[in-house]
Amino acid sequence: MNVNYELTGPDGAPVVVLSNSLGTDLSLWDEQVPALVREFQVLRYDQRGHGGTAGKPGPYTLKQLGGDVLALLDALGIRRAHFAGVSLGGMTGMWLAEHAPERIDRLALICTSADLGPASMWRDRAAVVREKGTQAMVEPSLPRWFTPALAERADVVEKFGGMLAAADDEGYAGCCEAIAGMDLLPKLGEITAPTLVIAGAEDAATPPAHAEQIAAAVSGARLEVLSPAAHLANAEQPEAVNRLLLDHFTRSL
């Protein structure tokens, strides 16, 4: 994969990888980068089929999505990094922490799940997007991504509705199928990376119970629930998320 990425921050500083959610691109992290680059090199990238990363024919697997990250780290000469992911990005992070633990230092999982069934729902969504395009997902997605006041705000609709509509149809569908086929639960207890789990109290897509399940399974994990916040909590509560991420990642400096 030719992965689109952006690497910013002071040379020689520890690296934080930021991974986007289904239907968004690396600009999802616009509010985090200015805070993180004070201490870290920040590597944000687009999942396959999103933003500037091309979408290959699906279905995809989390192994492939995690492999994209490992290949990017190898290409940039980065042996080990912190990792933060939202939703699909968090699933990617859990896969990496389970299967390539030597590459992940500290892990932050935001509004995500280790078991987001039923699988048939995700395969059905993939079929809809292949037929009608990602534009069909804009109207139902924004009210799940944000609490009501934000979901209808013009700038939010323009930015986030625009990036969802711009996502590659096959790439989005393939990522849906990666979620349908994921198998993260059995190995959650084997994650050794110090883990921060953040949930949005108003998140209908991955409710706090999903974060609680992860935090209970990963030894020593810290759980924080933010309100008001729906599925894209890092965009809705940037100051709170920035504070939590900085506290979590700087503990290893």
C-alpha positions as CSV (number, residue, x, y, z in Angstrom):
1,M,0.0,0.0,0.0
2,N,1.1,3.5,-0.8
3,V,-0.1,5.1,2.5
4,N,-0.7,8.8,2.7
5,Y,0.8,10.2,5.8
6,E,2.1,13.4,7.6
7,L,5.0,13.4,10.0
8,T,5.6,16.5,12.0
9,G,7.4,17.5,15.2
10,P,10.9,17.7,16.6
11,D,13.6,15.3,15.2
12,G,14.6,12.6,17.6
13,A,11.4,12.9,19.7
14,P,9.3,9.9,20.5
15,V,6.7,9.1,17.8
16,V,3.0,9.1,18.3
17,V,1.0,7.4,15.5
18,L,-2.6,8.6,15.0
19,S,-5.1,6.4,13.2
20,N,-8.4,7.6,11.8
21,S,-11.9,6.1,12.1
22,L,-14.1,4.6,9.4
23,G,-15.2,7.4,7.0
24,T,-12.7,10.0,8.1
25,D,-9.2,11.0,7.1
26,L,-6.1,12.2,8.9
27,S,-7.6,15.6,9.4
28,L,-9.7,14.0,12.1
29,W,-6.7,14.7,14.3
30,D,-6.4,18.4,13.5
31,E,-7.1,19.4,17.1
32,Q,-4.6,17.0,18.6
33,V,-1.5,17.7,16.5
34,P,-0.7,21.2,17.8
35,A,-0.7,19.8,21.4
36,L,1.2,16.6,20.7
37,V,4.0,18.1,18.6
38,R,5.3,20.0,21.6
39,E,6.6,16.7,23.0
40,F,6.5,14.2,20.1
41,Q,6.9,13.5,16.4
42,V,3.3,13.0,15.2
43,L,2.7,10.5,12.5
44,R,-0.9,10.6,11.2
45,Y,-1.9,8.6,8.2
46,D,-5.0,7.6,6.2
47,Q,-6.5,4.1,6.4
48,R,-6.7,2.4,3.1
49,G,-9.5,3.9,0.9
50,H,-9.6,7.1,3.0
51,G,-8.2,10.5,2.3
52,G,-5.1,10.2,0.2
53,T,-4.6,6.5,0.6
54,A,-6.0,4.5,-2.3
55,G,-8.5,1.8,-1.8
56,K,-7.7,-1.7,-3.2
57,P,-10.5,-4.2,-3.8
58,G,-11.8,-5.6,-0.5
59,P,-12.6,-7.3,1.7
60,Y,-9.9,-6.2,4.1
61,T,-8.8,-7.6,7.4
62,L,-7.4,-6.0,10.5
63,K,-4.2,-7.9,9.8
64,Q,-3.9,-5.9,6.5
65,L,-4.8,-2.6,8.2
66,G,-2.2,-3.3,10.9
67,G,0.3,-4.4,8.3
68,D,-0.1,-1.0,6.5
69,V,1.0,0.6,9.8
70,L,4.0,-1.7,10.2
71,A,5.1,-1.2,6.6
72,L,4.8,2.6,7.1
73,L,6.9,2.5,10.3
74,D,9.5,0.3,8.5
75,A,9.7,2.7,5.6
76,L,10.3,5.6,7.9
77,G,12.8,3.8,10.1
78,I,10.6,3.9,13.2
79,R,11.2,0.9,15.4
80,R,8.7,1.6,18.2
81,A,5.9,4.2,18.7
82,H,3.0,5.2,20.8
83,F,-0.3,4.7,19.1
84,A,-3.7,6.4,19.3
85,G,-6.8,5.4,17.3
86,V,-10.4,6.3,17.0
87,S,-13.0,3.6,16.3
88,L,-11.5,1.6,13.4
89,G,-8.1,3.2,14.3
90,G,-8.5,1.8,17.8
91,M,-9.2,-1.6,16.4
92,T,-6.1,-1.3,14.3
93,G,-4.2,-0.3,17.5
94,M,-5.5,-3.3,19.4
95,W,-4.4,-5.7,16.6
96,L,-0.9,-4.2,16.6
97,A,-0.6,-4.4,20.4
98,E,-1.7,-8.1,20.2
99,H,0.3,-9.2,17.2
100,A,3.3,-6.8,17.1
101,P,3.8,-5.8,20.8
102,E,7.5,-4.9,20.2
103,R,6.4,-2.0,18.0
104,I,3.9,-0.4,20.3
105,D,5.0,1.6,23.4
106,R,1.8,3.1,24.9
107,L,-1.7,2.6,23.5
108,A,-4.7,5.0,23.5
109,L,-8.1,3.7,22.3
110,I,-10.8,6.2,21.7
111,C,-14.4,5.4,21.1
112,T,-13.7,1.9,19.8
113,S,-14.7,-1.8,20.4
114,A,-13.1,-5.2,20.4
115,D,-16.4,-6.8,19.3
116,L,-18.6,-4.6,17.2
117,G,-21.2,-7.1,15.9
118,P,-23.3,-8.3,14.3
119,A,-21.0,-9.1,11.4
120,S,-24.0,-9.2,9.0
121,M,-24.7,-5.5,9.7
122,W,-21.2,-4.5,8.5
123,R,-21.4,-6.7,5.5
124,D,-24.8,-5.2,4.7
125,R,-23.3,-1.7,5.0
126,A,-20.5,-2.6,2.7
127,A,-23.0,-3.8,0.1
128,V,-25.0,-0.5,0.4
129,V,-21.8,1.6,-0.1
130,R,-20.7,-0.4,-3.1
131,E,-24.2,0.2,-4.6
132,K,-24.9,3.8,-3.6
133,G,-21.5,5.2,-2.6
134,T,-20.2,6.8,0.6
135,Q,-22.4,9.8,0.1
136,A,-25.3,7.6,1.3
137,M,-23.6,7.3,4.7
138,V,-23.3,11.0,5.4
139,E,-26.8,11.7,6.7
140,P,-27.0,8.7,9.0
141,S,-23.4,9.0,10.3
142,L,-23.2,12.6,11.5
143,P,-25.8,12.2,14.2
144,R,-23.8,9.2,15.5
145,W,-20.5,10.9,15.3
146,F,-21.5,14.0,17.3
147,T,-24.0,15.1,19.9
148,P,-27.0,17.0,18.4
149,A,-25.8,20.5,18.7
150,L,-22.5,19.7,16.8
151,A,-24.0,17.3,14.3
152,E,-26.0,20.1,12.7
153,R,-23.4,22.9,12.8
154,A,-22.5,24.0,9.3
155,D,-18.7,23.8,9.7
156,V,-18.9,20.3,11.2
157,V,-21.3,19.1,8.4
158,E,-18.9,20.6,5.8
159,K,-15.7,19.1,7.2
160,F,-16.8,15.7,8.4
161,G,-19.6,15.2,5.9
162,G,-17.2,16.2,3.2
163,M,-14.5,13.7,4.2
164,L,-17.0,10.9,4.5
165,A,-18.4,11.6,1.0
166,A,-14.9,11.7,-0.4
167,A,-13.9,8.3,1.0
168,D,-13.4,5.7,-1.7
169,D,-16.4,3.4,-2.0
170,E,-14.5,0.2,-2.1
171,G,-12.1,1.3,0.6
172,Y,-14.9,2.2,3.0
173,A,-16.7,-1.1,2.1
174,G,-13.5,-3.1,2.6
175,C,-12.9,-1.5,6.0
176,C,-16.5,-2.4,7.0
177,E,-15.6,-6.0,6.2
178,A,-12.5,-5.8,8.3
179,I,-14.7,-4.8,11.3
180,A,-17.1,-7.7,10.4
181,G,-14.3,-10.2,10.5
182,M,-12.2,-8.9,13.5
183,D,-11.4,-11.2,16.3
184,L,-9.8,-9.1,19.0
185,L,-11.4,-10.3,22.2
186,P,-9.5,-13.6,22.8
187,K,-6.1,-11.8,22.9
188,L,-7.1,-8.6,24.8
189,G,-5.7,-10.0,28.0
190,E,-2.3,-10.5,26.3
191,I,-1.8,-6.7,25.6
192,T,1.2,-5.5,27.6
193,A,1.3,-1.9,26.3
194,P,0.1,0.6,29.0
195,T,-3.4,1.4,27.7
196,L,-5.7,4.4,28.0
197,V,-9.3,3.8,27.0
198,I,-11.5,6.8,26.3
199,A,-15.3,6.7,25.7
200,G,-17.9,9.2,24.9
201,A,-20.9,9.1,27.2
202,E,-23.3,9.8,24.4
203,D,-21.6,7.5,21.9
204,A,-24.3,5.3,20.3
205,A,-21.9,3.7,17.8
206,T,-19.5,2.3,20.5
207,P,-21.2,2.9,23.8
208,P,-19.2,3.1,27.0
209,A,-19.9,-0.6,27.7
210,H,-17.5,-1.4,24.9
211,A,-14.7,0.7,26.5
212,E,-15.4,-0.9,29.8
213,Q,-15.0,-4.4,28.3
214,I,-11.6,-3.4,26.9
215,A,-10.4,-1.8,30.1
216,A,-11.5,-4.8,32.1
217,A,-9.6,-7.2,29.9
218,V,-6.3,-5.2,29.5
219,S,-4.2,-5.4,32.6
220,G,-3.8,-2.0,34.2
221,A,-5.8,-0.1,31.6
222,R,-7.2,3.3,32.5
223,L,-10.8,4.2,31.5
224,E,-12.1,7.8,31.0
225,V,-15.6,8.6,30.0
226,L,-16.2,12.1,28.5
227,S,-19.4,14.0,28.3
228,P,-20.8,15.6,26.2
229,A,-19.2,13.4,23.6
230,A,-20.4,11.0,20.9
231,H,-18.4,8.8,18.6
232,L,-15.7,11.3,17.5
233,A,-14.8,12.4,21.0
234,N,-11.4,13.7,20.0
235,A,-13.1,16.3,17.8
236,E,-15.9,17.1,20.2
237,Q,-13.8,17.3,23.3
238,P,-10.3,18.2,22.0
239,E,-9.0,19.8,25.1
240,A,-10.0,16.9,27.4
241,V,-8.6,14.3,24.9
242,N,-5.4,16.3,24.4
243,R,-4.9,16.4,28.2
244,L,-5.5,12.7,28.6
245,L,-3.2,11.8,25.6
246,L,-0.3,14.0,26.8
247,D,-0.6,12.6,30.3
248,H,-0.6,9.1,29.1
249,F,2.2,9.3,26.5
250,T,4.5,11.5,28.6
251,R,4.6,8.9,31.4
252,S,7.2,7.0,29.5
253,L,9.5,9.9,28.8
